[in-house]
Amino acid sequence: MKPTSVFSRAITQSWVFDPTVREESVLPYQARPPLGSIELLFPIDPETVLRGRTGPHALRHVRLTARQRAKRINRFVARFGYRFVFSRDHTHEALIIKNAGTSPISKTTVVPSPMGGSYLEFKYVFGVRPGKSKWSTNRSPAPVIAA
């Protein structure tokens, strides 16, 4: 079987996630070593991807011949892309459009502590990118404070 060469490439170069979670339930950058599994994907060019994972045979070189594995990698490329996804053709256009409205964003939650009070929990989720405030060139200079 001929090697598969259909990888798209996103601006965000690498992704880490827990491969034991169902694909549609994966949260970005959620890995819990030493007990959890980790998978790293790093597309290098349309025909090469660096893939690392926990478990046996974690470090080796293989030629990817299964199209389903290449499609899985491309689905993650589309999900993790922040603003741009590059491809050498339009093969993945529908997949990219489907995932264009969301990307990994930071989510902060106030969680009550069992001992009283509360704490902040930070994690990444797939969501709508918040708009950034515009840069203003009409700002007053910072006040000078004399010592």
Secondary structure, 3 states (H helix, E strand, C coil): CCCCCCCCEECCCCEEECCCCCHHHCCCCCCCCCCCCCEEEEEEECCEEEEEECCCCCCCCCCCCCHHHHHHHHHHHHHHCCCCEECCCCCCHHHHHHHCCCEEEEEEEEEECCCCCEEEEEEEEEECCCCCCCCCCCCCCCCCCCC
